Amino acid sequence: VYTESTGLEIVKHHVAQYIERRDGFPADYSDIMLRTGATEGIKNVFSLLNHSTNCKRPGVMIPIPQYPLYSATIAENGMQQVIL
């Protein structure tokens, strides 16, 4: 049996409770996605942003110097870098 792809529900509940205590506003556990690390999370977010409009590739604004994963994932998704 596989676990839920967004993470174990009990852990997500604990994370939501922590956010509520720390930040003082409600957090919904169903809005929380647990990832195995930064790489997986960044790849997930960039794949969500990858939608061309009027045949233009989407751009992602990144800082320079930057974490090399950003430029690699942008290229992997056929997107373009917008450098600050």
ChimeraX attribute file (.defattr): number of C-alpha atoms within 10 A of each C-alpha:
attribute: neighborCount
match mode: 1-to-1
recipient: residues
	/A:1	3
	/A:2	4
	/A:3	8
	/A:4	9
	/A:5	9
	/A:6	13
	/A:7	15
	/A:8	12
	/A:9	16
	/A:10	10
	/A:11	13
	/A:12	19
	/A:13	16
	/A:14	12
	/A:15	17
	/A:16	20
	/A:17	18
	/A:18	13
	/A:19	16
	/A:20	14
	/A:21	12
	/A:22	9
	/A:23	10
	/A:24	10
	/A:25	10
	/A:26	11
	/A:27	17
	/A:28	13
	/A:29	17
	/A:30	12
	/A:31	9
	/A:32	16
	/A:33	13
	/A:34	16
	/A:35	14
	/A:36	8
	/A:37	8
	/A:38	10
	/A:39	12
	/A:40	11
	/A:41	14
	/A:42	16
	/A:43	18
	/A:44	13
	/A:45	10
	/A:46	17
	/A:47	16
	/A:48	9
	/A:49	14
	/A:50	16
	/A:51	15
	/A:52	12
	/A:53	8
	/A:54	5
	/A:55	7
	/A:56	10
	/A:57	15
	/A:58	17
	/A:59	17
	/A:60	17
	/A:61	11
	/A:62	14
	/A:63	12
	/A:64	8
	/A:65	8
	/A:66	10
	/A:67	10
	/A:68	8
	/A:69	13
	/A:70	19
	/A:71	16
	/A:72	11
	/A:73	17
	/A:74	20
	/A:75	12
	/A:76	12
	/A:77	17
	/A:78	15
	/A:79	21
	/A:80	15
	/A:81	17
	/A:82	11
	/A:83	12
	/A:84	8
